[in-house]
Amino acid sequence: MEANLYEIAKYFQLEGEVKKITPLGEGFINDTYIIETEADDSPNYLMQRKNKNIFTDVPAMMDNIERITSHLKKKISAQGGDVMREALTVIKTKEGALYYIDQEEEYWAVCLFIAGSVTYEAADTPELAYSGGKGIGKFQRMTSDFTGKLSDILPGFHDIRFRFKQWDEVLAKDPVNRKKVLGKEIAWIEERREEMLEFWKKVEAGVIPTRVTHNDTKINNILFDDKGEVLCVIDLDTVLSSTALNDFGDAIRSYANTGSEDDKDLDKVTMDVKIFEAYTRGYLSEAKSFLTPVELDHLAFSAKYITYEQVLRFLMDYIDGDNYYKIKYAGHNLVRTHAQYKLLQSIEKQYDEMKIVVKSIL
């Protein structure tokens, strides 16, 4: 693969001569490379091999990205902003396509590398949590008037009715005979089934509207300038139409957990209400202008919903024989289940306080 990178790069509309191509990041889903060019005045680029096993319709995914970035650039330009720094820029192939398919039928895409940008791996302070919330809120605000149609590139994503269908099928099959020792954990899921379905019914009925959502709201998907101000949201592969509450809830699950997602020491796992408050303040500084009263009323609940969904998915994968999530050791998915359930319990215990926090910000 490495030997072909320079050949693949030649198919894209790059400025300047390519000097070096090196791997970037750990590549859990896509393989990412940075393309460095020779001249000081020519930009650098990011090139990715898109994971067609997870994103089964890469052309539709790239079309979604192009639609959203074009929308953002029009708004940024109208406001006098810098369209090359405040939105992701997709670099097309020399034939005008959004991606290139190599001889192995792998999909490749390139975007502009935004020089002078800063990323963070964790929002471990209220200040960073506030900035992360502002970044996602800004993205949602700027796309809140998007009227185009996005392809559903992840069918059933965050749809709890769909997840329960999967769950019931896995429980019925019990393919590796693990269900018999998981009565306690299975009860965790069943005890909350109706509560979660009641929420999702509001989405299905349109009481809670669908919007453009990012669906991977961890802080390292936000670029900041050297002054700490939000530049733009990146990694738009998962963009689709869903409820904005999914983005908020998943961010809280990620940001406010004092432990790790697979922490074996459950005493370390809790929901930090100070981080919750800071993220909410940042988010609502941008999002309050377009969210409906029903959405605002369900902000705190969305953290319960998304965390519960993750408990279900980790446990379901464990019962199914660990086929979806990569595991590092036997029982890893069960450890993840227990850690996420501890986080869910902490959210539930602080739920009333979380609702008070939201109201105080409004």
C-alpha positions as a Markdown table, in Angstrom:
| # | Residue | x | y | z |
|---|---|---|---|---|
| 1 | Met | 0.0 | 0.0 | 0.0 |
| 2 | Glu | 2.7 | 2.5 | 1.0 |
| 3 | Ala | 4.5 | 2.2 | -2.4 |
| 4 | Asn | 1.2 | 3.2 | -4.2 |
| 5 | Leu | 0.5 | 6.4 | -2.1 |
| 6 | Tyr | 2.4 | 8.7 | -4.4 |
| 7 | Glu | 0.7 | 7.3 | -7.5 |
| 8 | Ile | -2.7 | 7.7 | -5.8 |
| 9 | Ala | -2.0 | 11.3 | -4.9 |
| 10 | Lys | -1.3 | 12.0 | -8.6 |
| 11 | Tyr | -5.0 | 11.6 | -9.4 |
| 12 | Phe | -6.0 | 14.6 | -7.3 |
| 13 | Gln | -5.9 | 18.3 | -8.0 |
| 14 | Leu | -3.0 | 19.2 | -5.7 |
| 15 | Glu | -1.1 | 22.4 | -5.8 |
| 16 | Gly | 2.7 | 22.0 | -5.8 |
| 17 | Glu | 4.9 | 19.0 | -6.0 |
| 18 | Val | 4.5 | 16.2 | -3.4 |
| 19 | Lys | 7.5 | 16.0 | -1.1 |
| 20 | Lys | 6.5 | 13.4 | 1.4 |
| 21 | Ile | 3.5 | 11.2 | 2.4 |
| 22 | Thr | 3.4 | 9.9 | 5.9 |
| 23 | Pro | 0.8 | 8.1 | 8.1 |
| 24 | Leu | -1.3 | 10.2 | 10.5 |
| 25 | Gly | -3.0 | 8.9 | 13.6 |
| 26 | Glu | -3.9 | 5.3 | 14.6 |
| 27 | Gly | -6.5 | 4.7 | 11.8 |
| 28 | Phe | -9.2 | 2.9 | 13.8 |
| 29 | Ile | -11.6 | 3.3 | 10.8 |
| 30 | Asn | -9.9 | 5.0 | 7.9 |
| 31 | Asp | -6.2 | 5.0 | 7.0 |
| 32 | Thr | -5.1 | 8.6 | 7.0 |
| 33 | Tyr | -1.9 | 10.2 | 5.6 |
| 34 | Ile | -0.6 | 13.7 | 5.4 |
| 35 | Ile | 0.7 | 14.9 | 2.0 |
| 36 | Glu | 3.5 | 17.5 | 2.4 |
| 37 | Thr | 4.3 | 19.6 | -0.6 |
| 38 | Glu | 7.6 | 21.1 | -1.7 |
| 39 | Ala | 7.0 | 24.8 | -1.8 |
| 40 | Asp | 6.4 | 27.0 | 1.2 |
| 41 | Asp | 3.4 | 28.7 | -0.5 |
| 42 | Ser | 1.7 | 25.4 | -1.5 |
| 43 | Pro | -0.7 | 23.8 | 1.0 |
| 44 | Asn | -0.5 | 20.3 | 2.5 |
| 45 | Tyr | -3.3 | 17.8 | 2.3 |
| 46 | Leu | -4.9 | 14.9 | 4.2 |
| 47 | Met | -5.5 | 11.7 | 2.1 |
| 48 | Gln | -7.7 | 8.9 | 3.4 |
| 49 | Arg | -8.5 | 5.4 | 2.4 |
| 50 | Lys | -12.1 | 5.2 | 3.3 |
| 51 | Asn | -13.3 | 2.0 | 5.1 |
| 52 | Lys | -15.8 | 0.5 | 2.7 |
| 53 | Asn | -16.7 | -2.2 | 5.2 |
| 54 | Ile | -18.1 | 0.3 | 7.6 |
| 55 | Phe | -19.2 | 2.9 | 5.0 |
| 56 | Thr | -20.8 | 0.6 | 2.5 |
| 57 | Asp | -21.7 | 3.5 | 0.2 |
| 58 | Val | -18.7 | 5.7 | 0.0 |
| 59 | Pro | -20.0 | 7.7 | -3.0 |
| 60 | Ala | -23.1 | 8.6 | -1.0 |
| 61 | Met | -20.9 | 9.5 | 2.0 |
| 62 | Met | -18.7 | 11.8 | -0.1 |
| 63 | Asp | -21.8 | 13.4 | -1.7 |
| 64 | Asn | -23.1 | 14.2 | 1.8 |
| 65 | Ile | -19.8 | 15.8 | 2.7 |
| 66 | Glu | -19.7 | 17.9 | -0.4 |
| 67 | Arg | -23.3 | 19.0 | 0.1 |
| 68 | Ile | -22.6 | 20.1 | 3.7 |
| 69 | Thr | -19.2 | 21.7 | 3.1 |
| 70 | Ser | -20.7 | 23.7 | 0.1 |
| 71 | His | -23.5 | 24.9 | 2.4 |
| 72 | Leu | -21.1 | 25.9 | 5.1 |
| 73 | Lys | -18.8 | 27.8 | 2.7 |
| 74 | Lys | -21.7 | 29.8 | 1.2 |
| 75 | Lys | -22.7 | 30.9 | 4.7 |
| 76 | Ile | -19.0 | 31.7 | 5.8 |
| 77 | Ser | -18.4 | 33.7 | 2.6 |
| 78 | Ala | -21.6 | 35.7 | 3.1 |
| 79 | Gln | -20.4 | 36.5 | 6.6 |
| 80 | Gly | -17.0 | 37.6 | 5.4 |
| 81 | Gly | -15.2 | 34.6 | 6.9 |
| 82 | Asp | -12.3 | 32.5 | 5.6 |
| 83 | Val | -13.9 | 29.6 | 3.7 |
| 84 | Met | -10.6 | 27.7 | 3.5 |
| 85 | Arg | -10.1 | 27.7 | 7.2 |
| 86 | Glu | -13.6 | 27.7 | 8.7 |
| 87 | Ala | -14.9 | 24.7 | 6.7 |
| 88 | Leu | -13.4 | 21.4 | 5.4 |
| 89 | Thr | -12.3 | 21.6 | 1.8 |
| 90 | Val | -12.7 | 18.5 | -0.3 |
| 91 | Ile | -10.1 | 18.2 | -3.1 |
| 92 | Lys | -11.5 | 16.6 | -6.2 |
| 93 | Thr | -9.7 | 14.3 | -8.6 |
| 94 | Lys | -8.4 | 15.6 | -11.9 |
| 95 | Glu | -11.5 | 14.2 | -13.5 |
| 96 | Gly | -13.7 | 16.2 | -11.1 |
| 97 | Ala | -14.8 | 13.2 | -8.9 |
| 98 | Leu | -15.0 | 13.4 | -5.1 |
| 99 | Tyr | -13.0 | 10.2 | -4.7 |
| 100 | Tyr | -10.6 | 7.9 | -6.5 |
| 101 | Ile | -11.0 | 4.1 | -6.8 |
| 102 | Asp | -7.7 | 2.2 | -7.0 |
| 103 | Gln | -7.0 | -1.2 | -8.6 |
| 104 | Glu | -7.9 | -3.0 | -5.4 |
| 105 | Glu | -11.3 | -1.2 | -5.5 |
| 106 | Glu | -10.3 | 0.9 | -2.4 |
| 107 | Tyr | -11.8 | 4.4 | -2.1 |
| 108 | Trp | -9.5 | 7.4 | -1.6 |
| 109 | Ala | -10.4 | 10.9 | -0.8 |
| 110 | Val | -8.3 | 14.1 | -0.1 |
| 111 | Cys | -9.1 | 17.3 | 1.8 |
| 112 | Leu | -7.1 | 20.4 | 2.5 |
| 113 | Phe | -4.9 | 20.4 | 5.6 |
| 114 | Ile | -5.7 | 23.5 | 7.6 |
| 115 | Ala | -2.3 | 25.0 | 8.6 |
| 116 | Gly | -1.9 | 26.5 | 12.1 |
| 117 | Ser | -4.9 | 24.6 | 13.5 |
| 118 | Val | -4.9 | 23.0 | 16.9 |
| 119 | Thr | -6.6 | 19.8 | 18.1 |
| 120 | Tyr | -7.1 | 18.3 | 21.6 |
| 121 | Glu | -7.5 | 14.7 | 22.6 |
| 122 | Ala | -9.6 | 15.2 | 25.7 |
| 123 | Ala | -11.9 | 17.8 | 27.1 |
| 124 | Asp | -10.6 | 17.4 | 30.7 |
| 125 | Thr | -11.2 | 21.0 | 31.8 |
| 126 | Pro | -14.4 | 23.1 | 31.9 |
| 127 | Glu | -12.8 | 25.6 | 29.5 |
| 128 | Leu | -12.1 | 22.9 | 26.9 |
| 129 | Ala | -15.6 | 21.4 | 27.4 |
| 130 | Tyr | -17.1 | 24.8 | 26.8 |
| 131 | Ser | -15.1 | 25.2 | 23.5 |
| 132 | Gly | -16.1 | 21.7 | 22.4 |
| 133 | Gly | -19.8 | 22.5 | 23.0 |
| 134 | Lys | -19.4 | 25.7 | 21.1 |
| 135 | Gly | -17.9 | 23.9 | 18.2 |
| 136 | Ile | -20.7 | 21.4 | 17.8 |
| 137 | Gly | -23.3 | 24.0 | 18.5 |
| 138 | Lys | -21.8 | 26.2 | 15.8 |
| 139 | Phe | -21.8 | 23.4 | 13.3 |
| 140 | Gln | -25.4 | 22.6 | 14.0 |
| 141 | Arg | -26.4 | 26.3 | 13.9 |
| 142 | Met | -24.8 | 26.8 | 10.5 |
| 143 | Thr | -26.4 | 23.7 | 9.0 |
| 144 | Ser | -29.8 | 24.3 | 10.7 |
| 145 | Asp | -31.2 | 25.8 | 7.5 |
| 146 | Phe | -29.9 | 23.1 | 5.2 |
| 147 | Thr | -32.8 | 22.0 | 3.0 |
| 148 | Gly | -31.1 | 19.4 | 0.8 |
| 149 | Lys | -31.3 | 15.7 | 1.3 |
| 150 | Leu | -28.6 | 13.6 | 2.9 |
| 151 | Ser | -28.1 | 9.9 | 2.2 |
| 152 | Asp | -28.6 | 7.6 | 5.2 |
| 153 | Ile | -25.1 | 6.2 | 5.2 |
| 154 | Leu | -25.5 | 4.5 | 8.6 |
| 155 | Pro | -29.0 | 2.9 | 8.6 |
| 156 | Gly | -30.4 | 2.5 | 12.1 |
| 157 | Phe | -27.7 | 4.7 | 13.7 |
| 158 | His | -28.9 | 5.7 | 17.2 |
| 159 | Asp | -32.4 | 4.3 | 16.3 |
| 160 | Ile | -33.2 | 2.4 | 19.5 |
| 161 | Arg | -36.1 | 0.5 | 17.9 |
| 162 | Phe | -33.6 | -0.8 | 15.4 |
| 163 | Arg | -31.2 | -1.7 | 18.2 |
| 164 | Phe | -33.9 | -3.6 | 20.1 |
| 165 | Lys | -34.6 | -5.6 | 17.0 |
| 166 | Gln | -30.9 | -6.6 | 16.8 |
| 167 | Trp | -30.9 | -7.2 | 20.6 |
| 168 | Asp | -33.9 | -9.5 | 20.5 |
| 169 | Glu | -32.4 | -11.5 | 17.6 |
| 170 | Val | -29.1 | -11.9 | 19.4 |
| 171 | Leu | -30.7 | -13.0 | 22.6 |
| 172 | Ala | -32.8 | -15.5 | 20.8 |
| 173 | Lys | -29.8 | -17.0 | 19.0 |
| 174 | Asp | -27.3 | -16.8 | 21.9 |
| 175 | Pro | -24.6 | -18.0 | 19.5 |
| 176 | Val | -21.8 | -18.6 | 21.9 |
| 177 | Asn | -23.9 | -19.6 | 25.0 |
| 178 | Arg | -23.1 | -16.5 | 27.1 |
| 179 | Lys | -26.6 | -15.4 | 28.0 |
| 180 | Lys | -27.1 | -17.8 | 30.9 |
| 181 | Val | -24.6 | -15.9 | 33.1 |
| 182 | Leu | -25.8 | -12.4 | 32.2 |
| 183 | Gly | -29.2 | -12.2 | 33.8 |
| 184 | Lys | -28.2 | -9.1 | 35.8 |
| 185 | Glu | -26.9 | -7.3 | 32.8 |
| 186 | Ile | -29.8 | -8.3 | 30.5 |
| 187 | Ala | -32.1 | -6.9 | 33.2 |
| 188 | Trp | -30.4 | -3.5 | 33.0 |
| 189 | Ile | -31.4 | -3.3 | 29.3 |
| 190 | Glu | -35.0 | -4.6 | 29.8 |
| 191 | Glu | -35.8 | -2.3 | 32.8 |
| 192 | Arg | -35.3 | 0.8 | 30.6 |
| 193 | Arg | -36.7 | -0.5 | 27.3 |
| 194 | Glu | -40.0 | 1.4 | 27.5 |
| 195 | Glu | -38.4 | 4.6 | 28.7 |
| 196 | Met | -36.0 | 4.7 | 25.7 |
| 197 | Leu | -38.7 | 3.7 | 23.2 |
| 198 | Glu | -41.0 | 6.5 | 24.5 |
| 199 | Phe | -38.2 | 9.0 | 23.6 |
| 200 | Trp | -37.6 | 7.5 | 20.2 |
| 201 | Lys | -41.3 | 7.6 | 19.4 |
| 202 | Lys | -41.1 | 11.4 | 19.6 |
| 203 | Val | -38.4 | 11.4 | 17.0 |
| 204 | Glu | -40.4 | 9.1 | 14.7 |
| 205 | Ala | -43.4 | 11.3 | 15.1 |
| 206 | Gly | -41.5 | 14.5 | 14.3 |
| 207 | Val | -42.2 | 16.0 | 17.7 |
| 208 | Ile | -38.4 | 16.0 | 18.0 |
| 209 | Pro | -37.2 | 17.2 | 14.6 |
| 210 | Thr | -34.4 | 15.8 | 12.5 |
| 211 | Arg | -31.5 | 18.0 | 11.5 |
| 212 | Val | -28.0 | 17.7 | 10.1 |
| 213 | Thr | -25.9 | 15.9 | 12.7 |
| 214 | His | -22.2 | 15.1 | 12.9 |
| 215 | Asn | -22.5 | 11.8 | 14.9 |
| 216 | Asp | -18.9 | 11.7 | 16.1 |
| 217 | Thr | -18.6 | 14.6 | 18.5 |
| 218 | Lys | -15.4 | 13.9 | 20.4 |
| 219 | Ile | -13.3 | 17.0 | 20.8 |
| 220 | Asn | -10.5 | 15.9 | 18.4 |
| 221 | Asn | -13.0 | 16.3 | 15.6 |
| 222 | Ile | -12.9 | 20.1 | 16.2 |
| 223 | Leu | -10.2 | 22.3 | 14.9 |
| 224 | Phe | -9.2 | 25.4 | 16.9 |
| 225 | Asp | -6.9 | 28.4 | 16.0 |
| 226 | Asp | -3.9 | 29.3 | 18.1 |
| 227 | Lys | -6.0 | 31.6 | 20.2 |
| 228 | Gly | -8.4 | 28.7 | 21.2 |
| 229 | Glu | -11.2 | 29.9 | 19.0 |
| 230 | Val | -13.2 | 27.3 | 17.0 |
| 231 | Leu | -12.3 | 27.0 | 13.4 |
| 232 | Cys | -14.4 | 24.2 | 12.1 |
| 233 | Val | -15.6 | 20.6 | 12.6 |
| 234 | Ile | -13.8 | 17.9 | 10.7 |
| 235 | Asp | -14.2 | 14.2 | 10.0 |
| 236 | Leu | -17.6 | 14.5 | 8.3 |
| 237 | Asp | -17.9 | 10.9 | 7.2 |
| 238 | Thr | -20.8 | 10.2 | 9.6 |
| 239 | Val | -22.9 | 13.3 | 8.8 |
| 240 | Leu | -26.5 | 12.4 | 8.2 |
| 241 | Ser | -30.0 | 13.5 | 9.2 |
| 242 | Ser | -31.0 | 12.7 | 12.8 |
| 243 | Thr | -31.9 | 14.4 | 16.0 |
| 244 | Ala | -29.5 | 17.0 | 17.2 |
| 245 | Leu | -29.9 | 15.5 | 20.6 |
| 246 | Asn | -27.8 | 12.5 | 19.5 |
| 247 | Asp | -24.7 | 14.8 | 19.0 |
| 248 | Phe | -25.3 | 16.4 | 22.4 |
| 249 | Gly | -25.8 | 13.2 | 24.3 |
| 250 | Asp | -22.8 | 11.4 | 22.7 |
| 251 | Ala | -20.6 | 14.4 | 23.5 |
| 252 | Ile | -21.6 | 14.3 | 27.2 |
| 253 | Arg | -21.0 | 10.5 | 27.3 |
| 254 | Ser | -17.5 | 11.2 | 26.0 |
| 255 | Tyr | -16.5 | 14.5 | 27.7 |
| 256 | Ala | -18.0 | 14.1 | 31.1 |
| 257 | Asn | -16.9 | 10.5 | 31.9 |
| 258 | Thr | -14.2 | 10.7 | 34.6 |
| 259 | Gly | -13.0 | 7.2 | 33.7 |
| 260 | Ser | -12.4 | 5.5 | 30.4 |
| 261 | Glu | -14.9 | 3.8 | 28.2 |
| 262 | Asp | -13.5 | 0.4 | 29.2 |
| 263 | Asp | -12.3 | 1.2 | 32.7 |
| 264 | Lys | -12.0 | -1.9 | 34.9 |
| 265 | Asp | -11.9 | 0.3 | 38.0 |
| 266 | Leu | -15.6 | 1.3 | 38.3 |
| 267 | Asp | -14.8 | 3.6 | 41.2 |
| 268 | Lys | -13.2 | 5.9 | 38.6 |
| 269 | Val | -16.3 | 6.2 | 36.5 |
| 270 | Thr | -18.8 | 8.9 | 37.1 |
| 271 | Met | -20.4 | 11.8 | 35.2 |
| 272 | Asp | -18.7 | 15.1 | 36.0 |
| 273 | Val | -21.6 | 17.6 | 36.3 |
| 274 | Lys | -19.1 | 20.5 | 36.0 |
| 275 | Ile | -18.0 | 19.3 | 32.6 |
| 276 | Phe | -21.6 | 18.8 | 31.7 |
| 277 | Glu | -22.5 | 22.4 | 32.6 |
| 278 | Ala | -19.5 | 23.8 | 30.7 |
| 279 | Tyr | -20.3 | 21.8 | 27.6 |
| 280 | Thr | -23.9 | 22.8 | 27.8 |
| 281 | Arg | -23.1 | 26.4 | 28.1 |
| 282 | Gly | -20.8 | 26.3 | 25.1 |
| 283 | Tyr | -23.3 | 24.3 | 23.1 |
| 284 | Leu | -26.3 | 26.6 | 23.9 |
| 285 | Ser | -24.3 | 29.7 | 23.2 |
| 286 | Glu | -24.6 | 28.7 | 19.5 |
| 287 | Ala | -27.6 | 26.3 | 19.5 |
| 288 | Lys | -30.2 | 28.0 | 21.6 |
| 289 | Ser | -31.2 | 30.2 | 18.7 |
| 290 | Phe | -32.6 | 27.3 | 16.6 |
| 291 | Leu | -33.5 | 24.4 | 19.0 |
| 292 | Thr | -37.2 | 23.9 | 19.7 |
| 293 | Pro | -38.6 | 23.9 | 23.3 |
| 294 | Val | -39.0 | 20.1 | 23.1 |
| 295 | Glu | -35.4 | 19.6 | 22.1 |
| 296 | Leu | -34.2 | 21.9 | 24.9 |
| 297 | Asp | -36.3 | 19.9 | 27.3 |
| 298 | His | -34.6 | 16.7 | 26.3 |
| 299 | Leu | -31.0 | 17.8 | 26.4 |
| 300 | Ala | -30.3 | 16.1 | 29.7 |
| 301 | Phe | -32.2 | 13.0 | 28.7 |
| 302 | Ser | -30.1 | 12.6 | 25.6 |
| 303 | Ala | -27.1 | 11.8 | 27.7 |
| 304 | Lys | -29.0 | 9.0 | 29.3 |
| 305 | Tyr | -30.3 | 7.8 | 26.0 |
| 306 | Ile | -27.0 | 7.6 | 24.2 |
| 307 | Thr | -25.1 | 6.1 | 27.2 |
| 308 | Tyr | -27.9 | 3.4 | 27.5 |
| 309 | Glu | -27.6 | 2.6 | 23.8 |
| 310 | Gln | -23.9 | 2.1 | 24.2 |
| 311 | Val | -24.4 | -0.3 | 27.2 |
| 312 | Leu | -26.9 | -2.2 | 25.0 |
| 313 | Arg | -24.5 | -2.4 | 22.0 |
| 314 | Phe | -21.5 | -3.5 | 24.0 |
| 315 | Leu | -23.5 | -6.2 | 25.8 |
| 316 | Met | -25.1 | -7.3 | 22.6 |
| 317 | Asp | -21.8 | -7.7 | 20.9 |
| 318 | Tyr | -20.4 | -9.7 | 23.8 |
| 319 | Ile | -23.4 | -12.1 | 23.7 |
| 320 | Asp | -23.0 | -12.3 | 19.9 |
| 321 | Gly | -19.4 | -13.4 | 20.2 |
| 322 | Asp | -17.6 | -10.1 | 19.8 |
| 323 | Asn | -18.2 | -9.6 | 16.1 |
| 324 | Tyr | -18.5 | -5.8 | 15.8 |
| 325 | Tyr | -16.2 | -4.0 | 18.2 |
| 326 | Lys | -12.5 | -4.7 | 18.2 |
| 327 | Ile | -11.5 | -6.3 | 21.5 |
| 328 | Lys | -8.0 | -6.4 | 23.1 |
| 329 | Tyr | -8.7 | -9.4 | 25.4 |
| 330 | Ala | -11.4 | -11.9 | 26.2 |
| 331 | Gly | -14.3 | -10.3 | 28.0 |
| 332 | His | -13.4 | -6.8 | 26.8 |
| 333 | Asn | -16.9 | -6.0 | 25.7 |
| 334 | Leu | -18.3 | -7.1 | 29.1 |
| 335 | Val | -15.8 | -4.7 | 30.8 |
| 336 | Arg | -17.0 | -2.0 | 28.5 |
| 337 | Thr | -20.6 | -2.9 | 29.3 |
| 338 | His | -20.0 | -2.5 | 33.1 |
| 339 | Ala | -18.1 | 0.7 | 32.7 |
| 340 | Gln | -20.8 | 2.3 | 30.5 |
| 341 | Tyr | -23.5 | 1.1 | 32.9 |
| 342 | Lys | -21.7 | 2.7 | 35.8 |
| 343 | Leu | -21.7 | 6.0 | 33.8 |
| 344 | Leu | -25.4 | 5.5 | 33.0 |
| 345 | Gln | -26.1 | 5.1 | 36.7 |
| 346 | Ser | -24.2 | 8.3 | 37.5 |
| 347 | Ile | -26.1 | 10.2 | 34.9 |
| 348 | Glu | -29.4 | 8.9 | 36.3 |
| 349 | Lys | -28.5 | 9.9 | 39.8 |
| 350 | Gln | -27.6 | 13.4 | 38.7 |
| 351 | Tyr | -30.4 | 13.7 | 36.1 |
| 352 | Asp | -32.5 | 16.2 | 38.1 |
| 353 | Glu | -29.5 | 18.4 | 38.7 |
| 354 | Met | -28.6 | 18.2 | 34.9 |
| 355 | Lys | -32.1 | 19.4 | 34.0 |
| 356 | Ile | -31.7 | 22.3 | 36.5 |
| 357 | Val | -28.4 | 23.2 | 34.9 |
| 358 | Val | -30.0 | 23.4 | 31.4 |
| 359 | Lys | -32.8 | 25.6 | 32.7 |
| 360 | Ser | -30.3 | 27.9 | 34.4 |
| 361 | Ile | -28.4 | 28.4 | 31.2 |
| 362 | Leu | -31.6 | 29.1 | 29.2 |
